[in-house]
Amino acid sequence: MTQHPFSLIPELADLEIGGPLVRIPTQQDVPFTRRVRAIVDTAEFRRLSNITQLGLASRIYPGAVHTRFEHALGVFHNALRYLWQLGKDERFAAAVDVHRAEVLMVAALLHDLGHWPYCHPIEDMELEGLPPHEAFAAEFLSPNRELGQVLKEHWQIEPAEVLDVLVAKTDHPSLRLMRSILSGPIDIDKMDYLERDSLHAGVPYGRNFDRQRLIQSLMVNQAGDGLAISAKGRTAAELMVFARYVMFSEVYWHHAVRSATCMFARAFFDLYRQLDLKEFFQQSEWETIQQLRKLAGQSGAGTLLEGLFGTRRVLYKRLVEFSHDQQPELYRQIAGRPFADQVRLATTLGGLLSQQIEPQLGPTDLIIDAPPVHREVEFKVEIYYPKEDCYRRLSDVSPVVEALATRQFDDYVKRVRVFAAPNVAKALGDTKQFLVTLAKAVRETFGN
């Protein structure tokens, strides 16, 4: 019997025969060898235990307080499962040797290394002078940091090798193949966060696909530079794509989650120029909250932050929402706008509404929530049909995926919304009149 090409990697051996482990939800036994522990115990990695995975979603889903630390261990566990399956594919074993497999394992464990508290809503704002989280990953992986020294001493891996997987610096088919495992249509990151976020939010949506079946179907694509799946995994892949759609619809872009997220973003917009961002982004979540609250004081930003982090939760109310098939012209004019434009529009709208209701609106009483430009869903995965010895794109053979691919689900899930302080929302009752005023505010703000 041919020996598995990765059987001598300690963590993969422990995956099969048992060994030191750490347990994470749900019933996952993650191999925890001495060299894995060495990474996990560094200050650079430990900071992830102070950053929640879903940020403000816990204000709506109380159980969603799981951390990026837990998620990173889950992604690492998935990397081991993927490597064990893919190692049976001769083309994969020829492209990814033992050393590269270990680099991928470390990259999986460290894939969120550069993230800071509330990273995604802050990055979505695309503010001037905002450093990308990849820059922090590079800093934490520098050779003079503890983590960089651990990689060289315990793993015989250069930090630059890991960084090249996380943030592409060089190009090669084997590197593209490794990156597709970490970031692609059916990657180890999505495989973990769909289930983990669903579990902690207390909803079933992200857990309704067959992970084991999907993993067992993994193989290399026709070009040899990315993942594909065999025909037996097609249904599992369809369900994974659909699970992501429903998680966005019911959790990530739930209107109350977006209210909390936009309140935070609007407060941060007013305060970020007063922050040393390099220092700020290396703090724990609790420290960032306290610094922002202290800096905001009694301002409008302070009111927003107190509604999120104070003794009483006070979320802004949804006034209107629409996607590209409802109020299509307004949607086109607002969606994808830079955050500063959204603030300008809210200011103009507030001025117009102040002529209609009492009392007059303050500068942070209205918040516009517009979908960002970037898209969320990838469908470029191939299905291999052995009887015909051919590869076909999943979107070509799946009516479910084809529908989502051609009618971008972002346009339906990520809606334009206007939120208002509770007292303002109560004073504004007529939705039709509000939409007329919103359209006027758009014309005055953007001139179209």
N, C-alpha and C positions, 0 to 999 in steps of 0.2 A: 504494500500500500504506500502510495506517494505521501511523503511528509508535507504537512501544510507549510507554505513558505514563511508564515509568521508565527509558527508554533513555539519558537524560542524567545519571542517577546514576552517578558514576564507577565504583563497585564493581560495579554490574550490567553496565555496558558492558565492564568487564574480564572479567567472567564469560563473556561471549560472544566477545570478540576477543582475550583474553590481555593481560597486563600484569604489573606487579609482583605477586609472590605469595609466600606461605609455604606449605610443604608439611607436611601432618600425615597420620598413618596414617588410613585406608589409601588411598593414592593420591588424596588430596584436595589440590587446588590452590586455596588460599584467597586471594582478591584482597587485596592488602596495599598499599593506596594510602598516600599520605603522611598523610592524616588518620586512617586506621585505625592506622597505626604510632604516631601521636601518642597515641591512647588506650592502646594496648598497652604503650607505654613509660612510662606513669605508675606511680608507686609503688603506687597503689590497685589497679591491674590486675595488676602484676607479682607481687603477693603470692599470686595464685592459682597461680603456678608452684610454690609451696611447700606446696600443699594437695592431697593425693591425692583422686581422685574416689571411690574405694571404701573408703577408710579401712582397717579391719582385715581386709578380704577378702584383702589381699596375704599375710596369714599362712597362707592356705590355697591361694590362687591366686597364685604368686610373680610372675607377669607383670603383675598388676593394680596397678601402681604409677603409672599414668597420672594426670595432674593435672587440676584444674579449669581451668587455663590452656588446656590442649589441648582439653578439652571445649568451652570457651567459643568457641574458634575454629571448632570443628565446628558448633556451633549457629548462629553467625554465617553460616557458609557455607550452612547449610540455609535461613536466613532469605532469603538472596539467591535461592536456587533457588525457594522458595515465592513470593517477590514477582514473579519473572520469569514464573512460571506464572499467578499470580492476576491480574497486570496485564492479561492477555488477557481477563479477565472484566469486562465493562462496569460491572457493579454494584460490583465491588471498586474499580475505578479511580475511580468516582464517590464512594466513601466514603473512600478512602485516597489522598490526594494525595501529591506528591513529598516534601513536608516530613514528613508522617506516616510515609511509607515509610522515610525516613531515621531518624526517631525509633525505629521498630520495629527497624531494623538495629542501632542502638546499644543498644537494650534487649536484643536477642539476645546481643550481645557481652558485656553487663554483667549478664546475668540471675543469675549466681551471685556477684555482687560482694560481698554481705554475708555469704557463708558463711565459717565458721571451720573449723579442723581438727576432724574428727569431729563435724560439725555435726548430722547427722541422728540419730545415737544419743543425743546430748546433748539435742536438742530433744524426742525421743520420750519422754524421762523427765518432761517437763513439771514441772520443779522450780520452786519458788517463787523469785521474783526473777530468773529467767533472762530476759535480753533476747532478743526475737525477732531472727533474722538480718536481717529487713527493716530494723530500726533501724540496723544497721551500713551497709546499702546507702544509707540516707538520709544518714548521716554522711559516707560516702565521696563522695557526690554533692553535698555542700553546695557552694555557690558559691565559698567561700574555699579549697577544696581544689584541688590540681593538676588532678584529673580534671574537676571542674566547669568550671574555666577553659578546659581543652582543648575541651570540648563547645561552649562559647560561641564560642571563637575560631576553631576549625577546622571546626565543623559548623553553627554558628548555631542551636544547640539549647539550650534552657534545661534545666538538670539536672532541674527539677521535671517537665518533660514526660516524661522517661525514667522517673522514679520513679513517675509516675502509671500507666504501663504495667506496671511491675513490681509495684507495691502500689497497688491501685485506690483513688484518692481521689475521682475524679469518674466520672460514668456517661454514656455516649453510645453509640449503636449502633456507630459507627466504632471507638471504643475497645474495646468488647467484641469486635469482630471482630479487632482487633489482638492483644488478649490471648489469644484462642482460638488464634492461630497460635503463641504462645509457651507457652501452658499449656492443653491440651485433650486430647481423646482421640487426635488424630493430629498432635500438635504437633512443632515443630522440636527441642525438648529431648529428647523420647522418641526421635525419629528418629535423633538422634545417640548418646545414651547406650546404647541397646540394642545398636547395632553396635559402638561403641567398647568398652563393658564386655565384650562377648562376645569381641571380638578380643583384648584384653589378658588376659582370664581364660583364654584358650585353649580356649573352647567354641564350638560352632556356633549355639547356640540363638537369639541375638539378631540373627543375620544372615540368617535364612531367610524373608525377605519381600522383595517387589519394591518397593524405594524409588522407582525411577524411574516405575514404573507408578502408584504412589500419588500422587506429585507431579503427574504429568500429568493426574490426575483431579480435582485440587483445584478447588473453586469456592465460591461464597458460599451459605450456607443460605437457607431460605425466608424467614426473618425479616430477613435481611440483617445479622445481628449475630454471625455465627460461621462456622466452616468447615463445608463439606459436601464430598462427593465424588460424582462421576458413577458410574453403574452399572459402568463398566469398571474402577473401582478397588476394587470390593467385596471381591474375593478378597485383594488386597494388604492391605486394612484388617483383614480377618479374621486373616490371618497375623501382622500386627503386634500385634494384641491377644493372640493366642496366644503369640507370641514373648515378650511381657512376662510372661505367666503362667509360662512355662517358666524365664525368667531369674530370677524370684522364687523359684521352686521349687528350682532347681539352683545358683544363685549367691547372690543377696541373702539368702535365708533358708535356705541350706544349713546343716545343723546345726553344723558346725565353724566357719563364719563367725559364726553366732549365738553360739557359745561365746566366741569372741574378743571380739565386740561386747559381750556381757553382762559379761565380765570387766572390760572398760574402763569400762562404765557403772557397775558396782558400785564400782569404785575411785573414779571421779569423784564418785559420791554421797557418799562419805566425806570428800572433800577440797574440794568446791566452795565451801563456806562460808568457807574460808580464803583464797580467791582474790579478787583484784580482777578481776571478770569482764570489765569493759569493756577493761581492758588485756590480760588473758589472751587474749581472743578475737581480738585483732589481731596475735597472734604467728604465727610460722611453725609448721608441724607439729612440726619438730624441737625448737623452743623450748618448745612446750607439753608435749611428752613429757618433756623434761629437767626442767622445773619441777615437773610432777606427781611424777616419780620422786624428786626431792629432797625434796619436801614429804611424800611418803608414808613415806620411810625404811624402817624394818623392820616397819611395821605390816602388817595384813592387806591393805590397799590396795597396799602396797609389793610384797607377794608376787604379787598379781594383775598389777601393772604389769611386774614382772620377768619373769613368764611370757610376757608379750606383747612386751616391748622389750629384755629382757636378752640375754645371750649364748646362752642355751638357750631354745627355745620350749617352754613347758609349758602346754598348753591343758586346760581343765576337760573332763571326760568327761560325755557324755549319759547320765543315769540312766533317764529316761522321757520320752516325748513323746506327745502326743495332740492331735487336732483335735476339732471339734465333733461329729463322728460317732463318735468313740472316747472313751469316758469323758465323755459329754456334760454330765453334772452338774458334774463337776470343771472341765471346760472353761468352763462358764458362770460358775462361781464365781471363776475366776482370770483369764480373759481380760479385757483392758480395764481392769484395776486400775491405779491410780497406782503409780509405781515405789516410793514409800515403803511402800505396802501389800505389794508383792512382797518387799521387804526384811524387813518384819515377819513375813510368812509363812515366809520362809527361816529366820529366827531361831527361830520356833516349831518348825518342822520339825527344825532342827538339835538343839534341846533334846530332842525326842522320840527322835530317832535316837541321841543320846548315851546314852540308857538301854539301847540295844540292841547297840551296838558299842563297841569300843575302838580308838583313843583318843577322847576327847570331841571334838566338832566345834567349831572356832573360828567366829567371827561371819561370816567370808567364805568358809567352806568349801563352802557351798551357794549357788547362784544360781537364782532363778526367772526364766524368760523367758516373759513373757506378751505376746501381741499388743496393740499400742496400739489406741485406739478408732478412729482415722481409717482410712478405706478408701483403697485404692490405685487402683482401676480406674474409669475413666469410659467409658461406652458411648454417651453422648448425641451421636451424629454422624448426620447425615442422608445418605441416598443419593438421588440424583436420577435418575429414569427418564425420558429425553426422549420416548420414544414415547407414554407416558401423561401426560407433563408433570406429574409429581407427585413429591413427596419422601416417603420412608419412612425410619423409624429403622433403623439397622443391626441393632439387637437384634431387630427384628421380622422381618427377612428373612434373618438368618443363624442357623442352628442352633448353630453354634460359639459365637458371641457371646451368643446367648440363654441358652445353658446356663451360661456364665460369669457373665452378668448376674443370673440368677435364683438361682444357687447360688454366692454370692459366693466368688471364689477365695481371698480373704483367709482364709476359714474353713478352707480346706484346706491352703494354703501356710504360713500363719502359725500355727504350732502352739505350744501350751503345752509348754515343756520345762523340765526340772530338770537343772542341771549341777552337778558336784561336783569338788572337787580330786581328782587321780588316786588318792591313797592312800585317800580316803574312798570313791570309786567302787569300788575293789578290795574294800573291806570289805563293801560292800552288794551282795549277789548276787541276792536274791529280789525280782523286780519286783512280784509280786502283793502281797507283804507291804509293800513300799515304798509302793504305791498306797493300801493301807489306812492306813498312817501318814500319808501326804499328806492323805487325806480327813479324818483326825482333826485334823491341823494346820490345815486350812482352817476346820473348825468352831470350833476354839479361837481362831483369829485373827480371823475375821469373824463368828462367831456364827450361821452359816447352813449 
